Amino acid sequence: MPRGGKGAPGGGKANPQRGRGRPPARQQPPVPDVDVHDPDGVRLQKLLASAGWGSRRTCERLITEGRVEVDGQIVTELGVRIDPGHQVVHVDGTRVVLEADKIYLAFNKPLGVVSTMSDDRGRPSIGDYVGNRSERLFHVGRLDAETEGLLLLTNDGELAHRLQHPSYGVPKTYIAKVPGPVARDVGKRLRAGVELEDGPVTVDSFKLVDSQPGKAIVELILHEGRKHVVRRLLAEVGHPVLALARVQVGPVRLAELRPGKTRALSREEVGALYRAAGL
């Protein structure tokens, strides 16, 4: 058959691979664009500026450079309006908090304070420190009364729920004072897994921070959230806790925050928490 016949529509060369048992590649249909524009909404650059991403001009540049997504769709047009209550925006992959009433705080819980907003037994509680705020705040996870350190407080219920859910595995870092010396194999045992009464537990990381006669300071990172899990782990390997503090939750560090004090999380910290929670 001469070239340009049935094997080559339009007079082009026939495909030499055809007829040799290899089917032609199926062309995938293009992914349709999603119309994220809400004519009754607010201009996207105005929302970004209000959320702290720079001046209106800077936010316009973020959009035209293709760095802004709305509901997973890259937006490059400046006239787009969206509904901040129902649509999700990311800049460079970081979630943008569009609702001005959302609160995100780091709180350094002192010793002796229970992880509730109020206590019917009259014990000091978180509410004694933040109860004068008008917003209803959730505490992300708990620390027992004898453990001090970092608690996250927010009125963002969806984020709080996800950060506490074990399937997201948000790491938490603890510093513990224990009887010393600490044997060399303790970290290996903890990383391999220790059997507790409610099942095995492994740590993501363990290291000796300091050692003095009769005591030691150790750091543990784990994503478990079971009750008293750090105390039970260390007791199981022969080093019952003398003092315990949580110093980091996901990307948020306690740093120099004094006991009983709070600070607002930065835009970057909030965005990193959203990433950790899969939002």
Buried (B, 14 or more C-beta within 10 A) or exposed (E): EEEEEEBBEEEEEBEEEEEEEEEEEEEEEEEEEEEBBBEEBBBBBBBBBBBEBBEEEEBBBBBBEEBBBBBEEEBEEEEBBBBBEEBBBBBEEBBBBBEEEEBBBBBBBBBEBBBEBEBEEEEBBBBBBBEEBEEEBBBBBBBBBEBBBBBBBBBBEEBBEBBBEEEBEBBBBBBBBBBBBBEEEBBEBBEEEBEBEEEEBBBBEBEBEEEEEEBBBBBBBBBBBBEBBBBBBBBBBEBEBEBBBBBBBBBBBBEEBEBBEBBEBBBEBBBBBBBBBEB
